[in-house]
């Protein structure tokens, strides 16, 4: 289904190891890590513009960009003039690098900006990724990549046609505890993985938030569910072949359009299974993996900080890092050096293929095979 025409809608480190993305077999060297609160000296950097100045940009990405080595904040796109003024004053952003949703396409003429980071409601990811590519800018797109797999394919093709790189904001794949469980699972350190259990969620009570609107790509599965899905994929290193799924709500008056809690079960080619869940009705954040000859877990497993892990061999502990700074630095280096992304657009597509199947399984109440 084609996208609609452009619219003006708004919106030395304890260990060194290398683990690729869950669906990528090639191993990659880890990023040089910027520790939490550490400010790095200036050096030659790429310029990034954040599109959408909601919570994640304001509270997380903006501050993280003050601690990056290879990329720096040079521009913003917002439909709210008051936000533009605050960001201009706080970060010293030149007026020429401030855009709204009507003037966005003029960013093509701005040589100071190399990367567009799309931090908009999910329904706007495809449009602004494609427009950024058409402007000749590399793209970081927040998760989930889009509303469905078909939109993902269009985004990948647009970036390929424009000769720009596309990567997804899967910060966890840059986090060292997470990289360790990827290694434990994919290298079968404790034998083949038998079961992955993971849950991610919080209690959402804002009745007017876009995350409760189906048309904007809301719902627990689209928001927090991707963390659980990613865990099963990057621990096994496999793509699921079938899914069953169930949706539940305890507040039907609030969740009239989207899922409050979703549980889904994945089957993998090796025989590994995954029992996964996500919720806007409860706070949960844990992962436990059972292998043939041992186990390992993270608790919490997808938080911005404080991640801790253990295995059959005992606890493992790595430095706490600024996940977003590490993520953006490595993505910028890949763009600058022309090297493959740790999490390219194809990784986001693989997730959305499964998410599409999950919704189909919920609707049908049947096991759905994933092609």
BALOBA-1460 file (C-alpha; in Angstrom, 3 decimals):
// residues 371
<rec num="1" residu="x" x="0.000" y="0.000" z="0.000"/>
<rec num="2" residu="x" x="1.693" y="3.253" z="-1.081"/>
<rec num="3" residu="x" x="2.281" y="6.039" z="1.367"/>
<rec num="4" residu="x" x="0.159" y="9.166" z="1.106"/>
<rec num="5" residu="x" x="1.676" y="12.259" z="-0.539"/>
<rec num="6" residu="x" x="3.844" y="14.478" z="1.611"/>
<rec num="7" residu="x" x="1.796" y="16.232" z="4.203"/>
<rec num="8" residu="x" x="2.605" y="18.928" z="6.714"/>
<rec num="9" residu="x" x="1.527" y="16.732" z="9.633"/>
<rec num="10" residu="x" x="3.756" y="17.299" z="12.696"/>
<rec num="11" residu="x" x="5.292" y="15.575" z="14.440"/>
<rec num="12" residu="x" x="39.633" y="0.157" z="28.497"/>
<rec num="13" residu="x" x="36.399" y="-1.187" z="29.451"/>
<rec num="14" residu="x" x="36.065" y="-4.378" z="31.444"/>
<rec num="15" residu="x" x="35.675" y="-6.650" z="28.422"/>
<rec num="16" residu="x" x="35.891" y="-6.207" z="24.722"/>
<rec num="17" residu="x" x="33.664" y="-8.439" z="22.738"/>
<rec num="18" residu="x" x="31.720" y="-8.149" z="19.537"/>
<rec num="19" residu="x" x="28.177" y="-9.208" z="18.859"/>
<rec num="20" residu="x" x="26.173" y="-8.393" z="15.783"/>
<rec num="21" residu="x" x="22.475" y="-7.655" z="15.683"/>
<rec num="22" residu="x" x="20.313" y="-10.658" z="16.419"/>
<rec num="23" residu="x" x="19.520" y="-11.236" z="12.781"/>
<rec num="24" residu="x" x="23.033" y="-10.509" z="11.534"/>
<rec num="25" residu="x" x="25.681" y="-13.190" z="11.627"/>
<rec num="26" residu="x" x="28.707" y="-10.934" z="11.228"/>
<rec num="27" residu="x" x="30.388" y="-9.944" z="14.471"/>
<rec num="28" residu="x" x="31.174" y="-6.275" z="15.056"/>
<rec num="29" residu="x" x="33.510" y="-4.432" z="17.374"/>
<rec num="30" residu="x" x="31.755" y="-2.613" z="20.222"/>
<rec num="31" residu="x" x="31.574" y="1.124" z="20.350"/>
<rec num="32" residu="x" x="33.959" y="3.169" z="22.454"/>
<rec num="33" residu="x" x="31.760" y="3.805" z="25.450"/>
<rec num="34" residu="x" x="30.863" y="7.193" z="26.881"/>
<rec num="35" residu="x" x="30.166" y="6.695" z="30.564"/>
<rec num="36" residu="x" x="27.114" y="8.250" z="32.146"/>
<rec num="37" residu="x" x="27.735" y="11.932" z="32.839"/>
<rec num="38" residu="x" x="31.077" y="12.014" z="31.044"/>
<rec num="39" residu="x" x="31.657" y="14.972" z="28.754"/>
<rec num="40" residu="x" x="34.041" y="14.268" z="25.900"/>
<rec num="41" residu="x" x="36.375" y="16.811" z="24.273"/>
<rec num="42" residu="x" x="35.259" y="18.307" z="20.968"/>
<rec num="43" residu="x" x="36.445" y="16.742" z="17.701"/>
<rec num="44" residu="x" x="35.264" y="16.502" z="14.144"/>
<rec num="45" residu="x" x="31.615" y="15.518" z="14.350"/>
<rec num="46" residu="x" x="28.672" y="14.956" z="12.066"/>
<rec num="47" residu="x" x="25.637" y="17.164" z="12.529"/>
<rec num="48" residu="x" x="22.284" y="15.751" z="13.593"/>
<rec num="49" residu="x" x="18.808" y="17.258" z="13.597"/>
<rec num="50" residu="x" x="16.083" y="15.885" z="15.861"/>
<rec num="51" residu="x" x="12.619" y="15.744" z="14.322"/>
<rec num="52" residu="x" x="10.036" y="15.898" z="17.105"/>
<rec num="53" residu="x" x="10.801" y="17.424" z="20.494"/>
<rec num="54" residu="x" x="8.711" y="15.274" z="22.809"/>
<rec num="55" residu="x" x="9.889" y="13.535" z="25.967"/>
<rec num="56" residu="x" x="12.516" y="11.298" z="24.370"/>
<rec num="57" residu="x" x="14.220" y="14.123" z="22.504"/>
<rec num="58" residu="x" x="13.931" y="16.607" z="25.349"/>
<rec num="59" residu="x" x="14.829" y="14.449" z="28.319"/>
<rec num="60" residu="x" x="17.068" y="11.801" z="26.718"/>
<rec num="61" residu="x" x="18.522" y="12.514" z="23.286"/>
<rec num="62" residu="x" x="19.256" y="16.224" z="23.719"/>
<rec num="63" residu="x" x="21.252" y="15.662" z="26.922"/>
<rec num="64" residu="x" x="22.954" y="12.556" z="25.455"/>
<rec num="65" residu="x" x="24.203" y="14.611" z="22.526"/>
<rec num="66" residu="x" x="26.220" y="16.701" z="24.977"/>
<rec num="67" residu="x" x="28.390" y="13.623" z="25.621"/>
<rec num="68" residu="x" x="28.971" y="12.288" z="22.123"/>
<rec num="69" residu="x" x="32.287" y="12.138" z="20.301"/>
<rec num="70" residu="x" x="31.273" y="11.690" z="16.681"/>
<rec num="71" residu="x" x="27.987" y="13.546" z="16.298"/>
<rec num="72" residu="x" x="26.521" y="16.755" z="17.660"/>
<rec num="73" residu="x" x="23.155" y="18.465" z="17.828"/>
<rec num="74" residu="x" x="22.925" y="21.079" z="15.086"/>
<rec num="75" residu="x" x="19.261" y="21.304" z="14.204"/>
<rec num="76" residu="x" x="15.681" y="20.710" z="15.293"/>
<rec num="77" residu="x" x="12.296" y="20.287" z="13.660"/>
<rec num="78" residu="x" x="9.235" y="21.195" z="15.706"/>
<rec num="79" residu="x" x="5.746" y="22.539" z="15.179"/>
<rec num="80" residu="x" x="5.819" y="24.417" z="18.485"/>
<rec num="81" residu="x" x="7.540" y="27.833" z="18.392"/>
<rec num="82" residu="x" x="7.983" y="27.886" z="22.177"/>
<rec num="83" residu="x" x="9.924" y="24.629" z="22.040"/>
<rec num="84" residu="x" x="12.091" y="26.030" z="19.255"/>
<rec num="85" residu="x" x="12.969" y="29.046" z="21.391"/>
<rec num="86" residu="x" x="13.823" y="26.902" z="24.418"/>
<rec num="87" residu="x" x="16.074" y="24.577" z="22.424"/>
<rec num="88" residu="x" x="17.706" y="27.506" z="20.645"/>
<rec num="89" residu="x" x="18.576" y="29.103" z="23.975"/>
<rec num="90" residu="x" x="19.604" y="25.888" z="25.739"/>
<rec num="91" residu="x" x="21.785" y="24.401" z="23.005"/>
<rec num="92" residu="x" x="22.799" y="27.418" z="20.949"/>
<rec num="93" residu="x" x="21.111" y="26.168" z="17.779"/>
<rec num="94" residu="x" x="21.357" y="28.705" z="14.935"/>
<rec num="95" residu="x" x="18.099" y="30.076" z="13.636"/>
<rec num="96" residu="x" x="18.980" y="28.752" z="10.184"/>
<rec num="97" residu="x" x="18.957" y="25.204" z="11.575"/>
<rec num="98" residu="x" x="15.468" y="25.390" z="13.077"/>
<rec num="99" residu="x" x="12.629" y="24.018" z="10.964"/>
<rec num="100" residu="x" x="8.947" y="23.288" z="11.328"/>
<rec num="101" residu="x" x="6.930" y="20.613" z="9.529"/>
<rec num="102" residu="x" x="6.060" y="22.893" z="6.644"/>
<rec num="103" residu="x" x="9.691" y="23.936" z="6.017"/>
<rec num="104" residu="x" x="11.225" y="20.531" z="6.735"/>
<rec num="105" residu="x" x="12.188" y="19.729" z="3.133"/>
<rec num="106" residu="x" x="14.428" y="22.828" z="2.985"/>
<rec num="107" residu="x" x="16.837" y="20.894" z="5.204"/>
<rec num="108" residu="x" x="18.190" y="19.451" z="1.943"/>
<rec num="109" residu="x" x="20.100" y="22.720" z="1.461"/>
<rec num="110" residu="x" x="21.662" y="22.696" z="4.932"/>
<rec num="111" residu="x" x="25.182" y="21.292" z="4.725"/>
<rec num="112" residu="x" x="25.621" y="21.498" z="8.508"/>
<rec num="113" residu="x" x="23.135" y="18.654" z="8.991"/>
<rec num="114" residu="x" x="24.199" y="15.158" z="7.981"/>
<rec num="115" residu="x" x="21.721" y="13.000" z="9.920"/>
<rec num="116" residu="x" x="18.009" y="13.249" z="10.594"/>
<rec num="117" residu="x" x="16.785" y="11.479" z="13.749"/>
<rec num="118" residu="x" x="13.055" y="10.791" z="13.432"/>
<rec num="119" residu="x" x="11.536" y="10.937" z="16.936"/>
<rec num="120" residu="x" x="7.855" y="11.275" z="16.038"/>
<rec num="121" residu="x" x="4.708" y="9.258" z="16.690"/>
<rec num="122" residu="x" x="4.974" y="5.876" z="14.988"/>
<rec num="123" residu="x" x="2.514" y="6.754" z="12.224"/>
<rec num="124" residu="x" x="4.882" y="9.492" z="11.013"/>
<rec num="125" residu="x" x="8.091" y="7.440" z="10.879"/>
<rec num="126" residu="x" x="7.713" y="6.339" z="7.270"/>
<rec num="127" residu="x" x="6.828" y="9.766" z="5.894"/>
<rec num="128" residu="x" x="9.674" y="11.634" z="7.564"/>
<rec num="129" residu="x" x="12.249" y="8.915" z="6.918"/>
<rec num="130" residu="x" x="11.411" y="9.013" z="3.221"/>
<rec num="131" residu="x" x="11.430" y="12.809" z="3.130"/>
<rec num="132" residu="x" x="14.778" y="12.879" z="4.941"/>
<rec num="133" residu="x" x="16.212" y="10.431" z="2.408"/>
<rec num="134" residu="x" x="14.876" y="12.536" z="-0.454"/>
<rec num="135" residu="x" x="16.657" y="15.497" z="1.153"/>
<rec num="136" residu="x" x="19.909" y="13.535" z="0.949"/>
<rec num="137" residu="x" x="20.240" y="13.010" z="4.701"/>
<rec num="138" residu="x" x="21.137" y="9.818" z="6.527"/>
<rec num="139" residu="x" x="18.404" y="8.633" z="8.876"/>
<rec num="140" residu="x" x="18.092" y="7.284" z="12.390"/>
<rec num="141" residu="x" x="14.500" y="6.234" z="12.984"/>
<rec num="142" residu="x" x="13.112" y="5.466" z="16.420"/>
<rec num="143" residu="x" x="11.469" y="2.129" z="17.122"/>
<rec num="144" residu="x" x="9.152" y="0.679" z="16.085"/>
<rec num="145" residu="x" x="10.329" y="1.395" z="12.578"/>
<rec num="146" residu="x" x="6.848" y="1.947" z="11.119"/>
<rec num="147" residu="x" x="3.208" y="0.904" z="11.292"/>
<rec num="148" residu="x" x="3.788" y="-2.319" z="9.360"/>
<rec num="149" residu="x" x="6.308" y="-4.257" z="7.312"/>
<rec num="150" residu="x" x="5.228" y="-2.723" z="4.012"/>
<rec num="151" residu="x" x="6.029" y="0.786" z="5.245"/>
<rec num="152" residu="x" x="9.432" y="-0.497" z="6.398"/>
<rec num="153" residu="x" x="10.173" y="-1.807" z="2.916"/>
<rec num="154" residu="x" x="9.293" y="1.562" z="1.405"/>
<rec num="155" residu="x" x="11.604" y="3.331" z="3.858"/>
<rec num="156" residu="x" x="14.483" y="0.969" z="3.095"/>
<rec num="157" residu="x" x="13.992" y="1.418" z="-0.642"/>
<rec num="158" residu="x" x="13.822" y="5.208" z="-0.371"/>
<rec num="159" residu="x" x="17.110" y="5.334" z="1.520"/>
<rec num="160" residu="x" x="18.712" y="2.884" z="-0.892"/>
<rec num="161" residu="x" x="17.567" y="4.955" z="-3.874"/>
<rec num="162" residu="x" x="18.937" y="8.119" z="-2.271"/>
<rec num="163" residu="x" x="22.269" y="6.514" z="-1.364"/>
<rec num="164" residu="x" x="21.890" y="7.269" z="2.350"/>
<rec num="165" residu="x" x="22.125" y="5.012" z="5.372"/>
<rec num="166" residu="x" x="19.120" y="4.042" z="7.474"/>
<rec num="167" residu="x" x="19.425" y="2.738" z="11.019"/>
<rec num="168" residu="x" x="16.958" y="2.128" z="13.838"/>
<rec num="169" residu="x" x="17.244" y="3.485" z="17.388"/>
<rec num="170" residu="x" x="17.659" y="0.084" z="19.061"/>
<rec num="171" residu="x" x="19.788" y="1.413" z="21.906"/>
<rec num="172" residu="x" x="19.869" y="-1.928" z="23.732"/>
<rec num="173" residu="x" x="22.044" y="-3.529" z="21.069"/>
<rec num="174" residu="x" x="24.783" y="-1.030" z="21.997"/>
<rec num="175" residu="x" x="24.510" y="-1.757" z="25.741"/>
<rec num="176" residu="x" x="27.244" y="-4.076" z="27.156"/>
<rec num="177" residu="x" x="25.089" y="-6.272" z="29.412"/>
<rec num="178" residu="x" x="22.767" y="-6.820" z="26.466"/>
<rec num="179" residu="x" x="25.691" y="-7.595" z="24.185"/>
<rec num="180" residu="x" x="26.778" y="-10.198" z="26.731"/>
<rec num="181" residu="x" x="23.456" y="-12.048" z="26.682"/>
<rec num="182" residu="x" x="23.556" y="-11.922" z="22.899"/>
<rec num="183" residu="x" x="26.943" y="-13.628" z="23.078"/>
<rec num="184" residu="x" x="25.787" y="-16.197" z="25.630"/>
<rec num="185" residu="x" x="22.796" y="-17.117" z="23.518"/>
<rec num="186" residu="x" x="24.173" y="-16.962" z="20.004"/>
<rec num="187" residu="x" x="27.466" y="-18.700" z="20.884"/>
<rec num="188" residu="x" x="25.531" y="-21.275" z="22.915"/>
<rec num="189" residu="x" x="27.857" y="-20.845" z="25.903"/>
<rec num="190" residu="x" x="25.411" y="-22.895" z="27.996"/>
<rec num="191" residu="x" x="24.248" y="-25.019" z="25.098"/>
<rec num="192" residu="x" x="21.328" y="-24.355" z="22.768"/>
<rec num="193" residu="x" x="18.737" y="-21.850" z="23.959"/>
<rec num="194" residu="x" x="15.519" y="-23.586" z="25.005"/>
<rec num="195" residu="x" x="13.331" y="-20.743" z="26.271"/>
<rec num="196" residu="x" x="13.456" y="-16.950" z="26.380"/>
<rec num="197" residu="x" x="11.084" y="-15.185" z="28.751"/>
<rec num="198" residu="x" x="10.921" y="-11.395" z="28.613"/>
<rec num="199" residu="x" x="8.540" y="-8.640" z="29.575"/>
<rec num="200" residu="x" x="8.592" y="-4.868" z="29.214"/>
<rec num="201" residu="x" x="5.907" y="-2.449" z="30.262"/>
<rec num="202" residu="x" x="4.673" y="0.402" z="32.441"/>
<rec num="203" residu="x" x="1.314" y="1.704" z="33.569"/>
<rec num="204" residu="x" x="-0.002" y="4.264" z="31.105"/>
<rec num="205" residu="x" x="-2.713" y="6.486" z="32.497"/>
<rec num="206" residu="x" x="-2.825" y="9.403" z="30.050"/>
<rec num="207" residu="x" x="-6.149" y="9.123" z="28.281"/>
<rec num="208" residu="x" x="-5.254" y="11.762" z="25.687"/>
<rec num="209" residu="x" x="-1.793" y="10.458" z="24.741"/>
<rec num="210" residu="x" x="-1.104" y="9.484" z="21.124"/>
<rec num="211" residu="x" x="0.078" y="6.062" z="22.327"/>
<rec num="212" residu="x" x="-3.579" y="5.193" z="22.948"/>
<rec num="213" residu="x" x="-4.593" y="6.020" z="19.373"/>
<rec num="214" residu="x" x="-4.537" y="3.244" z="16.777"/>
<rec num="215" residu="x" x="-4.112" y="5.584" z="13.824"/>
<rec num="216" residu="x" x="-0.911" y="6.970" z="15.331"/>
<rec num="217" residu="x" x="0.613" y="3.545" z="15.909"/>
<rec num="218" residu="x" x="-0.167" y="3.306" z="19.595"/>
<rec num="219" residu="x" x="-0.510" y="0.312" z="21.840"/>
<rec num="220" residu="x" x="1.709" y="-1.658" z="24.186"/>
<rec num="221" residu="x" x="2.935" y="-4.036" z="21.488"/>
<rec num="222" residu="x" x="4.144" y="-1.217" z="19.262"/>
<rec num="223" residu="x" x="5.774" y="0.653" z="22.125"/>
<rec num="224" residu="x" x="7.264" y="-1.657" z="24.759"/>
<rec num="225" residu="x" x="6.578" y="-4.972" z="23.044"/>
<rec num="226" residu="x" x="9.416" y="-4.458" z="20.599"/>
<rec num="227" residu="x" x="11.908" y="-4.810" z="23.499"/>
<rec num="228" residu="x" x="10.597" y="-8.269" z="24.361"/>
<rec num="229" residu="x" x="10.529" y="-9.290" z="20.714"/>
<rec num="230" residu="x" x="14.059" y="-8.017" z="20.175"/>
<rec num="231" residu="x" x="15.293" y="-9.978" z="23.193"/>
<rec num="232" residu="x" x="14.066" y="-13.278" z="21.783"/>
<rec num="233" residu="x" x="15.548" y="-12.566" z="18.377"/>
<rec num="234" residu="x" x="18.959" y="-11.301" z="19.480"/>
<rec num="235" residu="x" x="19.447" y="-14.004" z="22.127"/>
<rec num="236" residu="x" x="18.606" y="-16.896" z="19.822"/>
<rec num="237" residu="x" x="20.123" y="-15.257" z="16.745"/>
<rec num="238" residu="x" x="17.188" y="-16.687" z="14.807"/>
<rec num="239" residu="x" x="14.031" y="-15.480" z="13.128"/>
<rec num="240" residu="x" x="10.751" y="-16.916" z="14.496"/>
<rec num="241" residu="x" x="8.759" y="-19.235" z="12.274"/>
<rec num="242" residu="x" x="5.393" y="-19.061" z="14.061"/>
<rec num="243" residu="x" x="3.500" y="-17.091" z="16.694"/>
<rec num="244" residu="x" x="0.438" y="-17.308" z="18.899"/>
<rec num="245" residu="x" x="-0.773" y="-14.222" z="20.760"/>
<rec num="246" residu="x" x="-3.426" y="-12.864" z="23.124"/>
<rec num="247" residu="x" x="-4.474" y="-9.344" z="24.070"/>
<rec num="248" residu="x" x="-6.047" y="-8.376" z="27.418"/>
<rec num="249" residu="x" x="-7.297" y="-5.226" z="29.084"/>
<rec num="250" residu="x" x="-8.269" y="-4.321" z="32.625"/>
<rec num="251" residu="x" x="-9.339" y="-0.787" z="31.642"/>
<rec num="252" residu="x" x="-11.581" y="-1.098" z="28.593"/>
<rec num="253" residu="x" x="-12.794" y="2.457" z="29.090"/>
<rec num="254" residu="x" x="-9.252" y="3.716" z="28.432"/>
<rec num="255" residu="x" x="-8.003" y="1.167" z="25.908"/>
<rec num="256" residu="x" x="-10.723" y="1.434" z="23.312"/>
<rec num="257" residu="x" x="-8.438" y="1.401" z="20.257"/>
<rec num="258" residu="x" x="-5.169" y="-0.306" z="21.210"/>
<rec num="259" residu="x" x="-3.869" y="-3.153" z="23.344"/>
<rec num="260" residu="x" x="-3.181" y="-2.638" z="27.042"/>
<rec num="261" residu="x" x="-1.424" y="-5.979" z="27.588"/>
<rec num="262" residu="x" x="-0.252" y="-8.412" z="24.946"/>
<rec num="263" residu="x" x="1.267" y="-11.852" z="25.471"/>
<rec num="264" residu="x" x="2.870" y="-13.688" z="22.576"/>
<rec num="265" residu="x" x="4.689" y="-16.958" z="22.074"/>
<rec num="266" residu="x" x="7.307" y="-17.518" z="19.379"/>
<rec num="267" residu="x" x="8.681" y="-20.693" z="17.832"/>
<rec num="268" residu="x" x="12.194" y="-20.730" z="16.323"/>
<rec num="269" residu="x" x="13.780" y="-23.059" z="13.741"/>
<rec num="270" residu="x" x="16.138" y="-24.607" z="16.324"/>
<rec num="271" residu="x" x="13.216" y="-25.604" z="18.539"/>
<rec num="272" residu="x" x="13.765" y="-22.702" z="20.931"/>
<rec num="273" residu="x" x="10.620" y="-21.077" z="22.310"/>
<rec num="274" residu="x" x="9.890" y="-17.622" z="23.650"/>
<rec num="275" residu="x" x="7.192" y="-16.508" z="26.067"/>
<rec num="276" residu="x" x="6.970" y="-12.739" z="25.852"/>
<rec num="277" residu="x" x="4.700" y="-10.004" z="27.131"/>
<rec num="278" residu="x" x="4.261" y="-6.273" z="27.144"/>
<rec num="279" residu="x" x="1.895" y="-3.945" z="28.923"/>
<rec num="280" residu="x" x="0.562" y="-0.451" z="29.440"/>
<rec num="281" residu="x" x="-1.145" y="-1.779" z="32.564"/>
<rec num="282" residu="x" x="1.784" y="-2.819" z="34.766"/>
<rec num="283" residu="x" x="5.422" y="-2.089" z="35.387"/>
<rec num="284" residu="x" x="7.607" y="-4.998" z="34.273"/>
<rec num="285" residu="x" x="11.159" y="-5.211" z="32.952"/>
<rec num="286" residu="x" x="12.980" y="-8.548" z="33.045"/>
<rec num="287" residu="x" x="14.489" y="-11.246" z="30.849"/>
<rec num="288" residu="x" x="15.345" y="-14.856" z="31.766"/>
<rec num="289" residu="x" x="16.787" y="-17.371" z="29.324"/>
<rec num="290" residu="x" x="17.006" y="-21.113" z="29.885"/>
<rec num="291" residu="x" x="19.578" y="-23.053" z="27.856"/>
<rec num="292" residu="x" x="20.340" y="-26.771" z="27.718"/>
<rec num="293" residu="x" x="23.115" y="-26.515" z="30.307"/>
<rec num="294" residu="x" x="22.478" y="-23.290" z="32.182"/>
<rec num="295" residu="x" x="20.689" y="-19.971" z="32.339"/>
<rec num="296" residu="x" x="21.198" y="-16.209" z="32.265"/>
<rec num="297" residu="x" x="19.115" y="-13.134" z="32.935"/>
<rec num="298" residu="x" x="19.008" y="-9.351" z="32.958"/>
<rec num="299" residu="x" x="17.018" y="-7.392" z="35.519"/>
<rec num="300" residu="x" x="16.065" y="-4.798" z="34.494"/>
<rec num="301" residu="x" x="16.740" y="-5.635" z="30.876"/>
<rec num="302" residu="x" x="15.656" y="-2.607" z="28.863"/>
<rec num="303" residu="x" x="15.961" y="0.381" z="31.199"/>
<rec num="304" residu="x" x="17.982" y="3.474" z="30.378"/>
<rec num="305" residu="x" x="20.362" y="2.625" z="33.243"/>
<rec num="306" residu="x" x="20.896" y="0.217" z="36.117"/>
<rec num="307" residu="x" x="20.922" y="-2.955" z="34.017"/>
<rec num="308" residu="x" x="22.401" y="-5.945" z="35.857"/>
<rec num="309" residu="x" x="22.922" y="-9.525" z="34.768"/>
<rec num="310" residu="x" x="23.849" y="-12.996" z="35.964"/>
<rec num="311" residu="x" x="24.308" y="-16.464" z="34.549"/>
<rec num="312" residu="x" x="24.961" y="-19.988" z="35.750"/>
<rec num="313" residu="x" x="28.563" y="-18.879" z="36.190"/>
<rec num="314" residu="x" x="27.615" y="-15.994" z="38.488"/>
<rec num="315" residu="x" x="26.936" y="-12.263" z="38.087"/>
<rec num="316" residu="x" x="28.384" y="-10.233" z="35.241"/>
<rec num="317" residu="x" x="28.792" y="-6.512" z="35.526"/>
<rec num="318" residu="x" x="29.850" y="-3.916" z="33.002"/>
<rec num="319" residu="x" x="30.087" y="-0.130" z="33.295"/>
<rec num="320" residu="x" x="26.820" y="1.741" z="33.096"/>
<rec num="321" residu="x" x="26.879" y="3.865" z="29.957"/>
<rec num="322" residu="x" x="24.897" y="6.579" z="28.290"/>
<rec num="323" residu="x" x="23.134" y="4.196" z="25.916"/>
<rec num="324" residu="x" x="21.898" y="6.836" z="23.509"/>
<rec num="325" residu="x" x="25.289" y="8.563" z="23.267"/>
<rec num="326" residu="x" x="26.990" y="5.263" z="22.462"/>
<rec num="327" residu="x" x="24.274" y="4.392" z="19.956"/>
<rec num="328" residu="x" x="24.449" y="7.704" z="18.092"/>
<rec num="329" residu="x" x="28.252" y="7.778" z="18.098"/>
<rec num="330" residu="x" x="28.529" y="4.359" z="16.494"/>
<rec num="331" residu="x" x="25.819" y="5.159" z="13.977"/>
<rec num="332" residu="x" x="27.627" y="8.383" z="13.068"/>
<rec num="333" residu="x" x="30.916" y="6.528" z="12.638"/>
<rec num="334" residu="x" x="29.238" y="4.033" z="10.324"/>
<rec num="335" residu="x" x="27.909" y="6.909" z="8.234"/>
<rec num="336" residu="x" x="31.239" y="8.738" z="8.219"/>
<rec num="337" residu="x" x="33.278" y="5.623" z="7.416"/>
<rec num="338" residu="x" x="30.771" y="3.967" z="5.111"/>
<rec num="339" residu="x" x="30.621" y="0.802" z="7.197"/>
<rec num="340" residu="x" x="27.560" y="-1.404" z="7.818"/>
<rec num="341" residu="x" x="25.189" y="-0.403" z="10.574"/>
<rec num="342" residu="x" x="24.833" y="-2.619" z="13.637"/>
<rec num="343" residu="x" x="21.066" y="-2.186" z="13.337"/>
<rec num="344" residu="x" x="20.149" y="-1.302" z="9.749"/>
<rec num="345" residu="x" x="16.649" y="-0.704" z="8.511"/>
<rec num="346" residu="x" x="16.352" y="-4.389" z="7.700"/>
<rec num="347" residu="x" x="16.495" y="-5.138" z="11.427"/>
<rec num="348" residu="x" x="13.467" y="-2.951" z="12.007"/>
<rec num="349" residu="x" x="11.703" y="-4.657" z="9.114"/>
<rec num="350" residu="x" x="12.304" y="-8.096" z="10.646"/>
<rec num="351" residu="x" x="10.632" y="-6.962" z="13.846"/>
<rec num="352" residu="x" x="7.641" y="-5.525" z="12.025"/>
<rec num="353" residu="x" x="7.123" y="-8.728" z="10.043"/>
<rec num="354" residu="x" x="6.669" y="-10.460" z="13.402"/>
<rec num="355" residu="x" x="4.502" y="-7.661" z="14.830"/>
<rec num="356" residu="x" x="2.194" y="-7.939" z="11.820"/>
<rec num="357" residu="x" x="1.915" y="-11.681" z="12.503"/>
<rec num="358" residu="x" x="1.222" y="-11.039" z="16.202"/>
<rec num="359" residu="x" x="-1.744" y="-8.816" z="15.376"/>
<rec num="360" residu="x" x="-2.981" y="-11.435" z="12.919"/>
<rec num="361" residu="x" x="-2.708" y="-14.121" z="15.614"/>
<rec num="362" residu="x" x="-4.629" y="-11.987" z="18.113"/>
<rec num="363" residu="x" x="-7.412" y="-11.355" z="15.624"/>
<rec num="364" residu="x" x="-7.689" y="-14.947" z="14.442"/>
<rec num="365" residu="x" x="-6.983" y="-16.688" z="17.743"/>
<rec num="366" residu="x" x="-4.842" y="-19.121" z="15.794"/>
<rec num="367" residu="x" x="-1.173" y="-20.003" z="15.372"/>
<rec num="368" residu="x" x="0.269" y="-17.928" z="12.541"/>
<rec num="369" residu="x" x="3.260" y="-19.068" z="10.521"/>
<rec num="370" residu="x" x="5.794" y="-16.376" z="9.682"/>
<rec num="371" residu="x" x="7.196" y="-16.476" z="6.168"/>
